Amino acid sequence: MSQTKEEVIGMVEKNALGQIRKEMEACIGKRIQLKTNKGRKKTQVREGILESTYPSIFTVRFENDFKNVRKVSYSYTDVLTNTVEIKVCGSNKMIV
């Protein structure tokens, strides 16, 4: 049974997404820094707390100067494609 190139690429991507998810699960409750690419050379850097992970997404809680809380969800694919870069605060560990 020989696998096609597309099947092999799909398996590699699935493994990479699983690895990202495992790294994210280890950081639940920790402060992280997210650098998001908004397109057209626009980037946004924010710090928040990794709140939870799900099979396809993870959620981050952000607070502003007025103590308003906002939850934002991102997909693991965003991390894989470098649309979102994540660094654990305090350890300078990048999640890829």
N, C-alpha and C positions, 0 to 999 in steps of 0.2 A: 504494500500500500504506500504509494508515493503521495506526498502532500503537495498541493500547488503553492506557488509563491504567495498568493493572497491568503491562503490558510496559515502559512507560517508567519506572515506579517501580522495577521489578526491575533495569533497566539502570543507573539512578542508584545503587542500593544496591551493585550489583556493582562499579561504578567506584569508589565510596567505599571499599569493602573492599580493592580493589586498591591504592588510594592509601595506606591504612593499612599494608598489607603492605610496600609499597615503603619507607615511612618506617621501619618496624621493621627491614627488612633493612639499612638504612644504619646502624643502631645496634647491630648484633650485636657482642658483646664489651664493650659499654659498660655502666656502672652506671646503672640506672634506678630510679625511685621509683614504686611502684604504690600507688594508693589504690583499694581494692576495696570495693564496696557489698555488704554481707552481708545486707541486708534489715532491716526493723524498726529503722531509724535506727542500724544498726551499720555502722561503717566500719573498715577496717584499712589502715594505711599501713606498707609494708615496702620495703626497698631490696634489690635483687639485681642479678645480671648477666644481660642478655639473651643466652641461649645459642644458640638457633637458631630459624629460621622454617620453617614448612611451609605447604602450600597453604591449610589451614583454621585452623591453630593456631600459636602460638609458645610457646617454653619459657623459663622464667626460673629461674636457680639462686639459691637463698637459703642463707645460712650463719647459724647462730645463735652465741651466745657460747661454746658448747662445741665449735665447729668442725664441727658436724654439717651435712652438705650435703643439701638437699632441692630437688628439681626440681618445678616446678608448671607446668602448661600452661593457657593461656587462648586463647579464640577471638578473632578479629578482630571478630566481632559484639559481643563484650563491650565492646570499645573503642568501637565505633560507637554502641552504646546507652548509653554512659556508665556501665556497670556497673563497668568498670575504667578509671581515668584514669592515664595514663602521663606521667611527666616525666623527661627525660634529666638526670641529675645533672651539675652543673657548668655546664650551659648554660641551665638553666631552660626548655628547649624542651618544649612540650607536644605530644604526638602525638595527633592527632585524625583 
